[in-house]
Amino acid sequence: MLSRVANSLYWMSRYIERAENVARLLDVNLQLLLDFRSLDDEKLRAHWLPIVQTTGDQESFVKQHQRATAAAVADFMVFRQENPNSIVSSICSARENARMVRDQITQETWEELNRLYLFMLSPQARQMWTDSPTDFFNQIKGSSLQLIGLSDATHIHNEGWWFSEAGRFIERADKTSRILDLRYHTLPTRGLPKSVSQTDTLEWSAVLRSCSGWDAFKSIYGAEVHPRHVAEFLLLNEDFPRSVRFCVERLNDSLRRISGVSDRRFSNDAEKLCGRLAAELQFCTIEEVFEAGLHDYIDQVQIKLNNIGEALFNAYIFKAFDTGGEEHFVQQEEQQQQFKSAIGNRKF
């Protein structure tokens, strides 16, 4: 498979996953405001600014908006094309990558992605957002999940498919870790909190809902929401499809399907780093996580995920050509720029 094709399939899946995660995060936090009885400007800022920080875009946001309000954050993270992590930017980037490999995806997938793209650029999207933000976000989430289902049901599960899966799961693991990190400021630097207030319970419940994990969480832990259980569920659960451990294990499987290397071996740095992180998550306990500090632990996980992404890029995408001229050089430069622009503003 051409590196250009693999690169486009990988990023198409990442951007679709990113759009869905941002839509879910914003929807849940808008609804969470209804549970608070009194909110002044400072409390609103403390509520919305961490959401911008999850994507590493705080500096860019502050330059464009004086205050972190619901309207400002929504505009920045939904419709602002200058923000590379906004929903509209993610969908446009996913559609552009799909266009470049149109012969590698099915007609059903292309039509749904193109429909979502046209919707986001239409006046109807702004109108729906004004009339009902929940309906708007449901539209984004529904289309994104439909694209994932169409891909699974209609694409040949070949090498290109596994590059798509790698992109999806590395993005999902990264976003789950960032959503979990939203409420770290309510915790002590090391160890578990001694008590959990009603407000804390609401906020940690919102973290679960932002990862579509509320119902699955209740089936294991019941209705009592404690930071320890939430962190354990979203980081270390082996069965929940959005936990970091589940995603890293699926990423590890995808990388080995691409290379054909067995679990106990590796053929490149991406497989080595991913296998190591999968083992760490498998044998880690939540007590060890909180002893290290939840925020610091998540920071390290995010760094490792970025390292895996960079190693994957170096192993399969940014290949040096022995022959060829300016065209090959331009292709390499374009691939590098796409990778750097997608992770360059991430928090380390």
C-alpha positions as CSV (number, residue, x, y, z in Angstrom):
1,M,0.0,0.0,0.0
2,L,1.2,3.5,-0.8
3,S,2.2,5.5,2.2
4,R,0.0,8.4,0.9
5,V,-3.0,6.1,1.0
6,A,-2.2,4.7,4.4
7,N,-1.8,8.2,5.7
8,S,-5.1,9.4,4.4
9,L,-7.0,6.4,5.8
10,Y,-5.4,6.8,9.2
11,W,-6.2,10.5,9.4
12,M,-9.7,10.2,8.0
13,S,-10.6,7.9,10.9
14,R,-8.8,10.1,13.5
15,Y,-10.7,13.2,12.4
16,I,-14.1,11.4,12.4
17,E,-13.4,10.2,15.9
18,R,-12.3,13.6,17.0
19,A,-15.4,15.3,15.8
20,E,-17.6,12.8,17.6
21,N,-15.7,13.2,20.8
22,V,-15.8,17.0,20.8
23,A,-19.5,16.9,20.1
24,R,-20.2,14.6,23.0
25,L,-18.0,16.6,25.4
26,L,-19.7,19.9,24.6
27,D,-23.2,18.5,24.7
28,V,-22.7,16.9,28.1
29,N,-21.2,20.1,29.6
30,L,-24.0,22.3,28.3
31,Q,-26.5,20.0,29.9
32,L,-24.4,19.9,33.1
33,L,-25.0,23.7,33.6
34,L,-28.7,22.9,34.2
35,D,-27.8,21.1,37.4
36,F,-26.0,24.1,39.0
37,R,-28.1,26.5,41.0
38,S,-25.8,29.5,40.8
39,L,-23.0,30.3,38.4
40,D,-21.1,33.6,38.3
41,D,-18.6,34.6,35.7
42,E,-15.7,33.0,37.5
43,K,-17.5,29.7,38.0
44,L,-18.5,29.7,34.3
45,R,-14.9,30.3,33.3
46,A,-13.8,27.4,35.5
47,H,-16.4,25.2,33.9
48,W,-15.6,26.0,30.2
49,L,-11.9,26.8,30.1
50,P,-10.7,23.2,31.0
51,I,-12.7,22.0,27.9
52,V,-10.6,24.2,25.7
53,Q,-7.5,23.0,27.5
54,T,-8.3,19.4,26.7
55,T,-7.4,20.0,23.0
56,G,-4.3,22.2,23.8
57,D,-5.9,25.2,22.2
58,Q,-6.1,27.6,25.2
59,E,-3.6,30.1,23.8
60,S,-5.4,30.4,20.5
61,F,-8.8,30.7,22.3
62,V,-7.6,33.4,24.6
63,K,-6.4,35.5,21.7
64,Q,-9.9,35.4,20.1
65,H,-12.2,35.5,23.2
66,Q,-12.0,37.6,26.3
67,R,-14.0,35.3,28.5
68,A,-14.7,31.5,28.5
69,T,-18.4,31.4,28.1
70,A,-20.7,28.7,26.6
71,A,-21.2,30.7,23.4
72,A,-17.5,31.5,23.0
73,V,-16.3,28.0,23.6
74,A,-19.0,26.5,21.4
75,D,-18.1,28.9,18.6
76,F,-14.4,28.1,18.9
77,M,-14.8,24.3,19.2
78,V,-17.7,23.9,16.7
79,F,-17.6,26.4,13.9
80,R,-14.2,28.1,13.9
81,Q,-12.3,26.7,11.0
82,E,-9.1,28.4,12.2
83,N,-9.1,26.0,15.1
84,P,-7.7,22.7,13.8
85,N,-9.5,20.7,16.5
86,S,-13.0,22.2,16.0
87,I,-15.8,20.0,14.7
88,V,-16.0,21.7,11.4
89,S,-12.2,21.5,10.9
90,S,-12.2,17.8,11.8
91,I,-15.0,17.0,9.4
92,C,-13.5,19.0,6.6
93,S,-10.1,17.3,7.1
94,A,-11.8,13.8,7.3
95,R,-13.6,14.5,4.0
96,E,-10.4,15.8,2.3
97,N,-8.5,12.7,3.3
98,A,-11.4,10.5,2.1
99,R,-11.4,12.4,-1.2
100,M,-7.8,11.6,-1.8
101,V,-8.4,7.9,-1.4
102,R,-11.9,7.7,-2.9
103,D,-11.1,4.3,-4.5
104,Q,-10.2,2.8,-1.1
105,I,-13.6,3.5,0.6
106,T,-17.1,2.4,-0.2
107,Q,-19.8,4.6,-1.8
108,E,-21.9,4.4,1.3
109,T,-19.1,5.8,3.5
110,W,-18.2,8.6,1.0
111,E,-21.9,9.7,0.7
112,E,-22.4,9.9,4.5
113,L,-19.2,11.7,5.1
114,N,-19.9,14.1,2.2
115,R,-23.5,14.7,3.6
116,L,-22.0,15.5,7.0
117,Y,-19.5,17.9,5.4
118,L,-22.1,19.7,3.4
119,F,-24.4,20.0,6.5
120,M,-21.6,21.5,8.6
121,L,-21.0,24.2,6.0
122,S,-24.6,25.0,5.4
123,P,-26.8,27.7,7.1
124,Q,-29.0,24.9,8.5
125,A,-26.2,23.8,10.8
126,R,-26.0,27.3,12.4
127,Q,-29.8,27.4,12.6
128,M,-30.0,24.0,14.3
129,W,-27.3,25.0,16.7
130,T,-29.3,28.1,17.6
131,D,-32.6,26.3,18.0
132,S,-31.4,23.2,19.8
133,P,-27.7,22.5,20.6
134,T,-28.6,18.9,21.7
135,D,-30.2,18.1,18.3
136,F,-27.2,19.6,16.6
137,F,-24.7,17.5,18.6
138,N,-26.9,14.4,18.1
139,Q,-26.6,14.9,14.4
140,I,-22.8,15.0,14.6
141,K,-22.6,12.0,16.9
142,G,-25.1,10.0,14.9
143,S,-23.3,10.6,11.6
144,S,-19.9,9.8,13.1
145,L,-21.1,6.6,14.6
146,Q,-22.9,5.7,11.3
147,L,-19.5,6.2,9.5
148,I,-17.8,3.9,11.9
149,G,-20.5,1.3,11.4
150,L,-20.4,1.7,7.6
151,S,-16.7,1.3,7.6
152,D,-16.9,-1.9,9.6
153,A,-19.7,-3.4,7.6
154,T,-18.8,-2.4,4.0
155,H,-15.0,-2.0,3.8
156,I,-12.7,-4.9,3.1
157,H,-10.7,-5.6,6.3
158,N,-7.3,-5.4,4.6
159,E,-4.2,-3.4,5.3
160,G,-6.0,-0.1,4.7
161,W,-8.7,-1.0,7.1
162,W,-6.1,-1.6,9.9
163,F,-4.6,1.8,9.3
164,S,-8.0,3.2,9.8
165,E,-8.5,1.3,13.0
166,A,-5.1,2.4,14.3
167,G,-6.1,6.0,13.7
168,R,-9.5,5.6,15.4
169,F,-8.2,3.9,18.5
170,I,-5.2,6.1,19.1
171,E,-7.5,9.2,18.8
172,R,-10.1,7.6,21.1
173,A,-7.5,6.7,23.7
174,D,-6.2,10.2,23.6
175,K,-9.6,11.9,23.9
176,T,-10.7,9.6,26.8
177,S,-7.6,10.5,28.7
178,R,-8.1,14.2,28.1
179,I,-11.8,14.1,29.2
180,L,-10.8,12.2,32.4
181,D,-8.2,14.9,33.0
182,L,-10.9,17.6,33.0
183,R,-11.6,17.4,36.7
184,Y,-8.1,16.7,38.0
185,H,-8.1,20.0,39.9
186,T,-10.8,18.7,42.3
187,L,-8.3,16.0,43.4
188,P,-5.3,16.2,45.7
189,T,-1.9,16.1,43.9
190,R,-1.3,12.6,45.2
191,G,-3.8,10.1,46.6
192,L,-7.5,9.9,46.7
193,P,-9.8,12.7,48.0
194,K,-11.0,12.3,51.5
195,S,-14.6,13.3,50.6
196,V,-16.6,13.9,47.5
197,S,-19.2,16.7,47.4
198,Q,-22.5,16.7,45.5
199,T,-21.0,19.1,42.9
200,D,-18.0,16.8,42.5
201,T,-20.3,13.9,41.9
202,L,-22.2,15.8,39.2
203,E,-18.9,16.7,37.5
204,W,-17.5,13.2,37.6
205,S,-20.8,11.9,36.3
206,A,-20.4,14.3,33.4
207,V,-17.0,12.9,32.7
208,L,-18.6,9.4,32.3
209,R,-21.3,10.8,30.1
210,S,-18.8,12.6,27.9
211,C,-17.2,9.2,27.2
212,S,-20.7,7.5,26.7
213,G,-19.8,5.4,29.8
214,W,-22.6,6.2,32.3
215,D,-24.7,3.1,31.7
216,A,-21.7,0.8,31.4
217,F,-20.2,2.3,34.6
218,K,-23.5,1.7,36.6
219,S,-23.6,-1.9,35.5
220,I,-20.2,-2.4,37.3
221,Y,-20.1,0.1,40.2
222,G,-23.7,1.0,40.7
223,A,-25.0,4.6,41.0
224,E,-22.3,5.7,43.5
225,V,-19.8,7.9,41.6
226,H,-16.4,8.2,43.1
227,P,-13.2,9.5,41.3
228,R,-11.4,6.3,42.1
229,H,-14.0,4.2,40.3
230,V,-14.4,6.6,37.4
231,A,-10.6,6.7,36.8
232,E,-10.4,2.9,37.1
233,F,-13.2,2.5,34.6
234,L,-12.0,4.9,32.0
235,L,-8.3,4.0,32.3
236,L,-8.0,0.3,33.1
237,N,-11.2,-1.4,32.2
238,E,-10.5,-4.1,29.6
239,D,-14.1,-4.4,28.2
240,F,-15.4,-0.9,27.8
241,P,-14.8,0.2,24.2
242,R,-13.7,3.7,25.2
243,S,-11.3,3.0,28.0
244,V,-7.7,3.8,27.4
245,R,-6.7,0.2,28.0
246,F,-9.2,-1.2,25.5
247,C,-8.2,1.3,22.9
248,V,-4.5,0.7,23.3
249,E,-5.0,-3.1,23.1
250,R,-7.0,-2.6,19.8
251,L,-4.3,-0.2,18.6
252,N,-1.7,-2.8,19.3
253,D,-3.7,-5.4,17.5
254,S,-4.1,-3.1,14.5
255,L,-0.3,-2.4,14.3
256,R,0.5,-6.1,14.3
257,R,-2.1,-6.9,11.7
258,I,-0.4,-4.3,9.4
259,S,3.1,-5.8,9.9
260,G,2.1,-9.5,10.5
261,V,4.2,-9.7,13.6
262,S,3.0,-11.7,16.6
263,D,2.2,-10.3,20.0
264,R,5.5,-11.2,21.6
265,R,7.7,-9.6,19.0
266,F,8.0,-6.2,17.3
267,S,9.3,-5.0,14.0
268,N,9.3,-1.3,14.5
269,D,9.2,1.3,17.3
270,A,5.4,1.8,17.0
271,E,4.8,-1.8,17.9
272,K,7.4,-1.8,20.7
273,L,6.0,1.4,22.3
274,C,2.4,0.3,21.9
275,G,3.0,-3.2,23.3
276,R,4.8,-1.7,26.3
277,L,2.0,0.7,27.0
278,A,-0.6,-2.1,26.7
279,A,1.3,-4.2,29.2
280,E,1.6,-1.2,31.6
281,L,-2.1,-0.6,31.5
282,Q,-2.8,-4.4,31.9
283,F,-0.8,-4.8,35.1
284,C,-1.2,-1.3,36.6
285,T,-3.6,-0.8,39.5
286,I,-5.7,2.3,40.2
287,E,-4.0,2.7,43.6
288,E,-0.7,3.1,41.7
289,V,-2.2,5.6,39.4
290,F,-3.4,7.8,42.3
291,E,-0.2,7.4,44.2
292,A,1.6,8.8,41.2
293,G,-1.1,11.5,40.8
294,L,-3.9,11.1,38.3
295,H,-3.0,14.3,36.4
296,D,0.7,13.3,36.1
297,Y,-0.2,9.8,35.1
298,I,-2.5,10.9,32.4
299,D,0.1,13.3,31.1
300,Q,2.5,10.4,30.7
301,V,-0.1,8.3,28.9
302,Q,-0.7,11.2,26.5
303,I,3.0,11.6,25.8
304,K,3.3,7.8,25.1
305,L,0.3,7.9,22.7
306,N,1.9,10.8,20.8
307,N,5.2,8.9,20.7
308,I,3.4,5.9,19.2
309,G,1.7,8.1,16.6
310,E,5.1,9.6,15.7
311,A,6.7,6.2,15.5
312,L,3.9,4.9,13.3
313,F,4.4,7.9,11.0
314,N,8.1,7.3,10.8
315,A,7.7,3.5,10.2
316,Y,5.0,3.6,7.4
317,I,4.3,7.1,6.2
318,F,7.5,9.2,6.1
319,K,9.6,6.8,4.0
320,A,12.7,8.0,2.3
321,F,12.5,7.4,-1.5
322,D,15.6,6.1,-3.3
323,T,14.4,7.4,-6.6
324,G,12.1,10.1,-7.8
325,G,12.2,13.9,-7.9
326,E,10.4,16.9,-6.7
327,E,6.9,15.1,-6.7
328,H,8.1,12.6,-4.1
329,F,9.6,15.3,-2.0
330,V,6.4,17.4,-2.0
331,Q,4.4,14.3,-1.0
332,Q,6.7,13.7,2.0
333,E,6.4,17.4,3.0
334,E,2.6,17.3,2.8
335,Q,2.5,14.1,4.9
336,Q,4.8,15.7,7.5
337,Q,2.8,18.9,7.7
338,Q,-0.5,17.0,8.2
339,F,1.0,15.0,11.1
340,K,2.6,18.1,12.7
341,S,-0.5,20.2,12.4
342,A,-2.6,17.5,14.0
343,I,-0.5,16.9,17.1
344,G,1.6,20.0,17.2
345,N,-0.7,21.8,19.6
346,R,-1.3,18.9,21.9
347,K,-0.6,19.2,25.5
348,F,2.6,17.5,26.7
